[in-house]
Every structure is written in structure tokens, then in C-alpha cells.
Amino acid sequence: MEIKEWASCPTQSKLYQELAQLDLLVNIAELDVFGFTVIPPEKVAPPEFHARVKDAAVKVVERRFGPLGGDGMTWKDKNQIIRMILWEDPIFEELLLNPAGLGLIQHLIGTNCILALFDGWVKGPGEGRTPMHRDNYDFTRQASAPEPSSANFNYLVTDYSAEEGALTFVPGSHKWRRPPTPGEMADWADKSEVIEAPAGSMVVWGDLTWHGSAPRSNVGERLMVLGHYCRPYMQTQEPYRQTVTKEALARNPLRFAGLMDVYGAFPFGAQDADMTRLMEGAAVSSGMIDASPYHSLFDRDPADDKVSPRPGYDYFAFDVEAHRQKQEKIAAMMAKRSEPDAASAERKGSGGAR
Ligand SMILES: O=C(O)CCC(=O)C(=O)O
């Protein structure tokens, strides 16, 4: 079938076409049917990119915890997440925008998703392993919505197999829409599907899929870098909006500012939402209305001064004149939005309204 830029799903059709260009349509099917997928290294990035991520990941581990010993036993029985590493090397900014990874994540949770976590992970030989769980962090409801609210990539810095202590999945569990019970966690620990994939691969899944990891029998370290993204109305787990600099926003494409959520409307104070800023940010992304523009996965033009960090608001301040002006602007905007657009006027004119 011909994929057109249908007005009913404008961002999805553009994303779909770019995923087709990246030869990732089968990965969409795997995500939908099994709840996880593996992107091979040749569809992720060239070997030089991998070398840079590996070097940066090892440096993060060593800076925070000391050198990796030559005997491969430094991390014996340990399984450690290394929090908030994004700002430690610019290669991580590229990894977070990787077209294959970000493209599949956007397929799962929308093209206006934001970054929730960006972490490293190190695990040594022995007992360390991750219990069976899912990443959905809405603990307020018994049953989850059928679609994920957040999604993950794991970039494999080292090879994955059972002996290497790889990530494991319960295929199809994303359809069950609930977390595993303690009994199921024990049951699935050794029955789940082990990821076998070379370093440089990316594993992608939505937050409904049950996963864990196998214990590592080989010596040495298993290293991984993860990006976890969420829908824009959610609270992120790490504070990227608060920590992103003007320079990082300027050197990256527009989509990066959306991922940092610097134009997100909430929270606001006595003065209500900052309309001027929301309008400035409309070219970047919007979580308020489903009107975020589509940013190509391949766009690498620096945003330069088109974007800026979120201002520091005084949440107690209230200026009645500014309030009145804002109300007028909103009224004008709403009047403009309620005018029929050219396409629907044309459909009506030709009697083709559907
Ligand atoms: O690799 C692991 O041990 C588990 C990874 C994981 O749970 C995650 O990235 O959400």
C-alpha cells in the first residue's frame, strides 16, 4: 500500500517511512507481537561510533568506581546501574538521538516523547542478576493501558549471551498488562529468552514487557548503556530539563530540546502557563496538544539560538496586566484555530467530506 502523509496520523506516517528507510519494519512487527526487538550493529551505527561509546562507558565506570582490574573479577557478584551519565561524554548525546533506537522508541510511545533516564550498567561474573520486572512505573493502577507509557533501548557495549549474563525477556508478556507476581518472577527467572547479540546491537522494548537478566558465568564485565524515554505528560526519573545547558541545546538538533522537555508547560505557578514560551516551543514539541511537529530522525542541524533552557520562574508572582494580555492572545489563537483549514474547505467544496 502507498504510505501517504495522512492528516489523521501525520507524524506516524512520516516516522514509518523513515523506519522503512532504515530497514526496521520487521522490528516494528517484533515489538508489536513479542514486545521486544534487537537491532543489529550495522543498522545502529558504524564501528567507530561503537569504539567511542565503549571508551566513554568504561571511563564513566572507572571515574565513579575505580579501575577495572585485569583479572575480570573486579565486579564479581555485582550488578550496578550507573545513574545520569548523559553529560559525561558528547557521544552519549548522539546515542540518545540514534535514528534506529529513537525511531523504534517513537513508534512505541510517540514522536513527542521525552528522555526519562540515561544510564550505564556494569555487571561482573557470579550471582549478580536483574530480577524479572517491567519498566512501567505507574504503580497506582491494577491493570495497565494496552500501550506502553515509556520505552527503553539497551545499547550493548559488550557481547550478550547466556554466559555473558545477558538481558532476558518473556516474549508476549507485554499483552498481559500487569507486573509479574513474586511467584512469576521466580518462575520465569530461568525460563525467559536470553538475548544473544554482538556488541553494538540495540535492544528496544516498551515498558509492559517482562524482562530480567541471566547470571554471568564468564569472567570480565558486561557493559551496557540505556536510554529510557516517556510520554511528555510524565515525570522524568532523572532531571534532564533542569541540567541541560544552553550549549548542549545549541549544538544538537531541535528534537533534542524536545527530548529535554525544555518547552514542557508544567509546572506553572500563579501566572499560569507561560504562553509566550509555549508558542516559541511549538516548533520543537508540545505535550499539551497533539500538535508537535515531526522532526526527521536524520536531522542533525544544530538548533543554535532557536532554543533555550527553561527560564527560572517565580511561581508566586502574578501580574494582572500580563494575565489580561495573555487572555487576549489565547482568544485570538482559538479564533484562528476554529477557522476551517484549506484542506478541509477543499474537501467540503468537492463534496468529499468524510
Ligand atoms: O540488563 C539488565 O540486567 C536489565 C536491564 C533492564 O532492566 C533495563 O534496562 O530496564
Ligand as a Chemical Component Dictionary entry (heavy atoms), coordinates in Angstrom:
data_LIG
# 
_chem_comp.id                   LIG 
_chem_comp.type                 NON-POLYMER 
_chem_comp.pdbx_formal_charge   0 
_chem_comp.three_letter_code    LIG 
# 
loop_
_chem_comp_atom.comp_id 
_chem_comp_atom.atom_id 
_chem_comp_atom.alt_atom_id 
_chem_comp_atom.type_symbol 
_chem_comp_atom.charge 
_chem_comp_atom.model_Cartn_x 
_chem_comp_atom.model_Cartn_y 
_chem_comp_atom.model_Cartn_z 
_chem_comp_atom.pdbx_ordinal 
LIG O1 O1 O 0 20.438 -5.852 31.735 1  
LIG C1 C1 C 0 19.828 -5.963 32.777 2  
LIG O2 O2 O 0 20.311 -6.537 33.739 3  
LIG C2 C2 C 0 18.440 -5.413 32.901 4  
LIG C3 C3 C 0 18.204 -4.164 32.112 5  
LIG C4 C4 C 0 16.929 -3.502 32.487 6  
LIG O3 O3 O 0 16.179 -3.976 33.301 7  
LIG C5 C5 C 0 16.546 -2.257 31.858 8  
LIG O4 O4 O 0 17.314 -1.657 31.084 9  
LIG O5 O5 O 0 15.403 -1.808 32.114 10 
# 
loop_
_chem_comp_bond.comp_id 
_chem_comp_bond.atom_id_1 
_chem_comp_bond.atom_id_2 
_chem_comp_bond.value_order 
_chem_comp_bond.pdbx_ordinal 
LIG O1 C1 DOUB 1 
LIG C1 O2 SING 2 
LIG C1 C2 SING 3 
LIG C2 C3 SING 4 
LIG C3 C4 SING 5 
LIG C4 O3 DOUB 6 
LIG C4 C5 SING 7 
LIG C5 O4 DOUB 8 
LIG C5 O5 SING 9 
# 
